[in-house]
Amino acid sequence: VQLQASGGGLVQAGGSLRLSCAASGITFSSYAMGWFRQAPGKEREFVAAISRSGGRTYYADSVKGRFTISRDYAKNTVYLQMNSLRPEDTAVYYCAADRTNDQRSIHTRSYEYDYWGQGTQVTVSS
């Protein structure tokens, strides 16, 4: 199983980035997908998640209205579009896969996820 995250980088405040996470070795449609992030000296925190069906999404309050999670079943890829970036969004961003039988299930706790990607650094300068 591999979750390959990409798209991170350095951006000025107010800018945008799109993160991608390509999944292999899993049946992509059997997994809900999530994004988490970890800033230096802080615990990993939930950012966004999308259900197996793609019909449900959920966001942390800190990113609601600025970030959008989506998934492409043909490419086995989940995306995180990040707009209006702030310095406090600076972190390593991780994608994760959650095996679930529920088409609409969404989880926000890291222990509920089965597989993790390696992370991609996002740095927002002020």
C-alpha positions in Angstrom: 0.0 0.0 0.0 1.3 3.4 -0.9 -0.1 6.9 -0.5 2.1 9.4 -2.3 1.4 13.0 -1.3 2.7 15.9 -3.4 2.0 19.5 -4.2 3.4 21.2 -1.1 5.7 24.2 -1.3 6.3 27.7 -0.3 3.6 30.3 -0.9 2.8 33.8 0.3 -0.1 34.5 2.6 -3.3 34.7 0.6 -2.0 32.3 -2.0 -3.2 28.9 -3.1 -1.8 25.3 -3.3 -3.3 22.0 -4.4 -2.2 18.9 -2.7 -2.5 15.5 -4.3 -2.4 12.0 -2.8 -2.1 9.1 -5.2 -3.2 5.8 -3.7 -1.9 2.4 -4.9 -2.3 -1.1 -3.5 -5.8 -0.5 -2.2 -9.3 -0.6 -3.6 -9.6 3.2 -3.6 -13.4 3.1 -3.6 -13.5 1.1 -0.4 -11.8 3.8 1.6 -12.8 7.1 3.0 -9.9 9.6 2.7 -8.6 12.3 5.0 -6.0 15.0 5.3 -4.2 15.8 8.5 -1.4 18.2 9.3 1.3 18.6 11.9 3.1 21.9 12.7 6.5 21.9 14.5 6.0 21.3 18.2 2.3 20.5 17.8 0.2 17.4 17.6 -1.1 16.1 14.3 -4.5 17.6 13.6 -7.5 16.8 11.4 -7.9 19.0 8.3 -10.5 17.5 6.0 -12.1 14.1 5.0 -14.2 12.7 2.2 -16.5 9.6 2.3 -16.1 6.5 0.2 -18.9 7.7 -2.1 -17.5 11.2 -2.3 -20.9 12.5 -1.3 -19.9 13.7 2.2 -17.1 16.0 3.2 -16.1 17.4 6.5 -13.6 20.2 7.5 -11.9 21.5 10.6 -13.3 24.8 11.6 -9.9 26.4 11.0 -10.0 25.6 7.2 -13.7 25.7 6.5 -14.5 27.9 3.6 -10.9 28.0 2.4 -10.0 24.4 1.7 -11.8 21.9 -0.5 -11.3 18.1 -0.5 -12.2 16.0 -3.5 -11.4 12.6 -5.0 -10.9 11.2 -8.5 -11.7 7.5 -8.7 -10.2 7.1 -12.2 -6.9 8.3 -10.9 -7.1 6.9 -7.4 -6.3 10.3 -6.1 -7.6 12.6 -3.4 -7.0 16.3 -3.6 -6.9 19.2 -1.1 -7.4 22.6 -2.7 -6.1 25.3 -0.3 -7.0 28.9 -0.9 -6.5 32.1 1.2 -3.5 30.4 2.9 -2.3 31.8 6.2 1.0 31.5 8.0 -0.8 29.3 10.6 -1.5 26.8 7.9 2.3 26.0 7.7 2.7 22.3 8.5 3.5 18.9 7.0 0.3 17.6 5.4 -0.5 13.9 5.5 -3.1 12.0 3.6 -4.7 8.9 5.1 -7.0 6.1 4.1 -9.8 4.7 6.2 -11.2 1.2 5.3 -14.9 1.4 5.9 -18.0 -0.5 4.9 -20.1 2.7 5.2 -20.4 4.7 2.0 -21.0 7.9 4.0 -18.7 7.4 6.9 -16.2 10.2 7.8 -13.7 10.0 10.7 -11.7 12.8 12.2 -9.4 10.9 14.6 -6.0 9.7 13.3 -6.3 6.3 15.0 -9.3 5.5 12.8 -7.2 5.6 9.6 -5.4 2.5 8.3 -2.8 3.8 6.0 -0.7 7.0 5.9 1.3 8.8 3.3 4.7 10.3 3.8 3.7 13.9 4.1 4.3 17.0 2.1 5.6 20.3 3.5 3.5 23.5 3.1 5.0 26.8 4.2 3.1 30.0 4.1 5.1 33.2 4.5 3.6 36.4 5.9 
